[in-house]
Amino acid sequence: MKNYIYIAAIGLSVMASCKKTAFDTRERTSGNANFKHYISVGNSLTQGYQDGGLYQEGQSMSYPSMIAKQMAMVQPDMDPFLQPIVTGNGSGYMHLEVINGAIKPVKPTDPNGYVEDASWGNWGNAEKSKKYNNLGVAGIKLIQCVNLTTTDNTVNPVILGGIHSILLNQDGNPYARFMNFGESALLPGGDAPVAYLEHVKGSEATFFTNWLGNNDVLGYAANGGVENKPFTAFGIGLDLNALSDINEFTDKYDSITRAFHDLGAKGVCATLPNLISIPYVTTFTVDKLKTDYNYTDIWITETDGSTVRKATSEDYVLLGASGSIATGVGRSQSNPFANGEVLDVDEVTAAKNHTLALNNVIRTIAAKYNYPVVDMFTYMDKLSAGFTFDGIDMNAQYIAGGTFSLDGIHPNPRGYAVVANEFIRVINEFYESNIPKISIGNYRGVKFP
């Protein structure tokens, strides 16, 4: 599964209230919660992915690690919060450079790009026996986390484990290599399939944060509504960009949440952010292309892959189309933006409606087990409008907004600090704890040359 866009909701993404961080002198307490063994589950946002990659500096500032540091202030006997940290550049990542007098993003594959670390190809393979507190996996879908069917037991170990790539000529998820997913049910010998759920059940969590589900929409949205990303194992074909089935999502989200409940763990769940508010989607609006890039009309290809029309204000050219913009794509009907470079009005509606439906599932199941919910969908919309936090102005503008990293999907360290503060706010409110908020000024925004 090459060229994962780890998003994930997108994500994504999200950020904060306009209130200044509050510090007080009350006696610190964990309230009704027990933070002794804190476990975080989620995707790229949880793993600390940013700038289009997983690298040591960025990963060390994941929002769960920030939360854990603050929790330790109210519960000093907390177990260490262990993360599977990559070495150096990790998978490779984007950075800014001055090129011909202008500051521009540089991808790992560009000249002078920050390429993957020499250890990346084998990263995680020696870590499978360790029990980590941060179980975030970039690119993982919620529906891949639980094996309920024969197809799940056959395909999920291949998608997540990547241990059968030679046999099946498929690349698994490299960001999941630190976890053991066993063998596909159709391979002779070896271990039985091990679901992500089994790692949750064996986590011994006393407290958790759950931000799974972003990639169940993000793959679709970030690829311009193109659902055709085929993955085949043992004759079973899957579309990895497809919007996840709601009934399947419901059953599997319940399984993850029930597993924490059965452990007796307290915790919080988080909704999926509004992907239509992130810079990856909103940077190249029709007005922006006309004003800043001298487009007269913007020609796009619709969902069917063949219909070409002029874009309206309800269509979005994605950040991934920046290279096409530089070469003049989209200026004529004969040279339109490809379907995968555009999130058109119908695709916007589909992504947003699906996000709302999955968020209803998350709220319903969280309430079933008496867990509070961090409303990241609403929070994301607040970010788009702009806010001031600890005297720092932040918004969702690409690069200049100060919150998102260079991939336009994931926060930078300062953005992750704002995310962590919203989790902390909900935890404190529901469990009557008083975990100190994070001073976001201690964390950097976009790193300029």
N, C-alpha and C positions, 0 to 999 in steps of 0.2 A: 504494500500500500504506500507507494511513494507519493511524495508531494502532499502529505497531509497538511491541511490548514488547520491549525489547532487553536482552535478557537475555542469557539466555543465558545459564548455567549456569551464569543462572542463573546468572548466575550467577552467577552466580552467584555470586562467592560463595566461600567457602573460607578456610581460614585456617591456623592455625599450631600449632607444637609448644609445649610448656610451657617450653622451654629459654630461658634468657636469651641475648640476642645476644652472640656471642663476638667479642672484639677481641684481636688478638695482635700481636706485633712481628716476626713472620717476614717475610722478604723477599717482597714481593708478586710473584706470577707468574700468568700466564695458563695455566700448565700445558701440557696437550696441545691446547688450543684456541687459536683465533685470533679475537679479538674485533674485528679491524680494521673490519669492516663488518657490524654486527649488524642483522638484520632480524627483526621480529616479525609473525606472522600470527595472526589470530583475529577475534573479533567485538566486541561492545560492551565486554566486560571488557578486551580489549586496547586498544581505542580510548580508554578512560578515561571511559566513560559512567557517570554516577552521578546520584542524586536524580531519576531519571526524565528525564534530558536530557543533552545534550552541550554543556558550557559551558567557557569558557576556564580558569577556575581549576581545576575538576575535571579537565579533560583534561590540564592541565600536570602533573598528578600521576598519570599512568597508570603501571601497574606496569612496562611496558617502559622508560619513560623513567627510572624509578628504577634498574632493572637496568643500563641503559646508563651512568648516572653512576658506579655502583660498578665496572663493568667498566673504565672509564677510569682507575681508580686502579691497576689492574694492567697496563693497556696504554694508556699515555698517547697513543700515536699513533693511537688510534681515530678513525674518521671521525665527524663530528658526527651525532647521532641526530636526524633530522628528522621532525617530526610535522605533519600538516595541522591546525593549531590554529584553532578558530573564534574569532570576536570576541565579547567580552562575554558576554551571556547565551546566545549560540548558539541552540540549539533551544528555549530556555526550560527551567526546571527547578524542582523543589520546594524549599521552605524552611520553616522553623518560625516561627510567630508566636504571641504570646499573644492568645487570643481568649476573651473572657468569663472571664478569669482562669485559663484553661488553655492549655498549650502544645499547638498542633495543627499538623499538616502542611498547607501551603498549596500547591495545584497551580498551574501556570502559568495555567490557565483560571479560577481562583478570583479574587475581588476581592483586589487587592494582590498578585496572583501575579507571579512573575518571568517575564514573557512573552519570546518569542523576540526576539533582536536584530534590528535593522532589516536587517542584512546577511545574515541566515540564508537567506532565499529564494534567494539567488544564491551562497551559500557553496560553495566547491569548484570551481565551474565554470571559474574561471581558473587552477586549480592542476593540471589534468590532465597537463601536460607535465613536472611535477616528479617526481623519483624520491624517494619517502619511505622512511624506515626502518620506520616504524610503518604497517603495512598493515591494521590492525584496522578492521573495518566493523561497526557496530552492526546487528543484525538479520540478518546474512548467515548462511546455512546452508552447511555444508561441501559439500552436493550442488550448490549454486549456483556453486561455485568452479571447476568443471572442466566443459568442454563436450565430452561424448563422443558425443552423439547430435544428430540434426537438431532435435529438440525443445529440447535445451540451447542450440544456436546460435540458435534462434528466440526463446526466451523469456528466457533468463538476461540478455541485454543490456537487456531491457526492465525486468525485476525490479530489476536492480542499477543500471542507468544512469539511468533516469528521463528519458531524452532523447526518448522517444516519447509522452509523456503526452498531448499535444494530439491526436496522430493516433489514439491508442488509448483515450483517455479513462481512462487509468490513471496512478496516481502511482507512480513508481519509488522506490527507497530513497534518501532525501535524505542519509543518512550515508555513502553511497558516491560522492557527486558529485565527490570529488577524484581519482577514478580513471577512466581511459578504458576503456569496455567496448565501444566500436565500435557498429555497427549490427546490428539483427536480421537474420538470414539472409534473411528474406522482404521486407525493404525494398529498393527499387531504389536503386542508387547508394550513395554514402557509403562508410564504412569497413566492413571485414569484422568479424564478431564477434570480440571480444577477451576471453578468459576471464581470471578472477582468476589462474589458473595461469600465464598468460603474464607477469604482473607478477612472480610469484615467479621464473620462469625468467630474467627480465631484471634481477633485483635485485642481482646480483653479491655475494650474501651469502657471508661467511666463517663466520658463526655465525647461528643462528636459534633462536627459541622459537616453538612451534606450539601454540596453544590454540584451534583450530578445532573445531567440532562441537556446542557447547552449544545452539545454536538448532535443531539437528536433533531435540531433545527439548523444549526450553523453550517453544516456541510452543504445543505441545500442553498442557503442564502448567500454564503461566501463564494459559491460557484455559479452565481447568477441564475439560480433556479434549475440548473442542469442536474438531473437526478441520475444520470448515467455514469456511474463510476463502478464498473463491474469488478467483482471479486469472486473467484471460483475456487472451491476446494472440494475434492472428491465428487465432482460432478454437480455440486450444489452452488448455484449462483446467487449472489447478493448484490444489491445496489447500495454502496456505502454512503452515497449522498442523499438517499431518499429520506423524506420526512418519516420519522418513526411512527408505527401504528399506535394509536392512542390506547387501545385495549392492552396491547403487549406492554406498553410503557407503564400502564397502571399496575398490572400484575407484578412487574419486575421492580417498580419503585416501592411497592408495598413490601416486597421480599427484603429489600435492603433496609427499609425503615424498621420492619419487624425484627430483623436480626439485631439491630442496636437495642430495640426495646427489650428483647429477650435477654440481652446481656445486663439489663438494668441500667443502661446508660442514659443520662440526660443529654440534651443536645439541641441543635437548631437545624432546620432545613432552609434552603434558599430558592427563590423562584428564578426563572431564567430572565436575563435582561432583554430589553427591546432592541433587537438587532438592527432595526431601522434607524437607530440613534447613534451608532458607532461610526467613527471616521472612515472605516473601510467602505461604508455604504454612502455616507453623506458628503464626502470631500468633493466629488465631481458632480455636483448638481448641474442641471441644465443652465441655470443662471451663471454658475461659476465658470462653466466651459465657454459660455458666450462672452462673459466679462473679462476673464483672465487669460483665455486661450484663443480668443478671436474666432470662435465658431459662429457661423450664421445660423445654421440648422445642425442638429445632432441626429444622425441616422443610426438606428439600432435594429437588431434582429430580435424578433419576439420569441416567446417560449417554444413555438413549433420548430424553430431553427431555420425557417425559410421566409417567413413574412418580414419584410423590411418596411419601416415607417419612421417618421420624425418623432423624436422623443418629446415628451411633455414634462411639466414640472413634477409629475407623479412617478417618473422613471428616474433611475439612478445608474450612472456609470460607475462601476466599482473601482476601488483604489488599485486593484490588480491590473487595470487597463492603462496604467500610467505610461507604459512603453508604447502602447498603441496610440495614445494621444500624442506622444512625441513624434510619431511618424505620420500624423495626419489622418489616422483612421477615424471614421465617423463623420467626415465632412461632406460626404456625398452618398447618394443612394446606392451607387455601385461599389462603395467601400465602407460598409456599415460596421459598427461594433458588433462583435460576435455575441451570440446569446449568452455565453458564459461570462462575458465582460459586463453584463447589464442585469440589474434587478428591475424588471419592468413592473408596471402597476399591478398586474395580476399576480406576479411573483411576490411583490411586497405584501399584498393582501394575504396570500397563502402562508407566507412565513410568519406574519404577525398573528393571524388567526390560530395557527398551529401552536405558536408560543403561548398564547392566552389559554388554549385548551390544555396544554401540558401543565401550565401554572395552576389551573384549577385542580388538576390531579394532585399536584404537589401539596396544595393547601388542604385538600380533602384528606389525604393520607396522613399528613402531619397532624391534623386535628384528631384523627382517629387514634393516634398514639400520644396525644397531648404534648406535641412539640411545637414551639413557636416557629414562625416563618419570617425570614429576612426578605423583604419585598424588593428585590433587585430590579424588577421591571419598572416600578415607579421611580426608584432611585436613579435609574439610567435616564429617565426623562428629565429629572431634576438637573442632571449633569448637562444635558443638551442645552438647557436654558442658561447654564452658567451659575457659579456660586463662588463665595469667598469662604475659605476655611483656614482658621489660624492666620488671618490676614493675607492669605495667598489666593489670588484669583485663578480659577480653574474652569475649563469647559471642555467640550468634546471636539474642538477644532484640531485638525491633524497637525502635529508637531507643536504649534504655538499654544495649544490649549493647556498643556502642562500635565495632562492626566494619562493619556494613552502612549504606548510605546510606538515604535516606528512601523509595526505591522498594521496599525490602525484597528486592531481587534482587542489586544490585551493591554492592560494598564502597564505603566512604568512603575518603578518602586514607590513613587509618591502616590500614584493612583491606587496601588495595592494597599498602601497605608490607609487611604480613605475607605476602601472596601473593608479592611479589617475593623476600622472604627464602627462601621455600621453593624457588623456582626456583633461587636462588643456591646453596642448600644442595646440591641435586642436581647442579648444574653443577660445583661444587667437588669433590664426591665422585667424580664420574665422570671428569672431565677433569684431576684433580689440580691444580686452580687454587686460589687462595685469595682470591677476591673478598671484600672486607669485607662483612659483613652490614649492613643498614640499622638505624639506631636509630629505632624506630617512634615514639618520643616526639617526634620532630621533625615528625610529621605529625598533623594534626588528625583528630578523630573527627567526630561529628555537630556541626554548628554551631548552637548554641542562641541564641535572641534575647537 
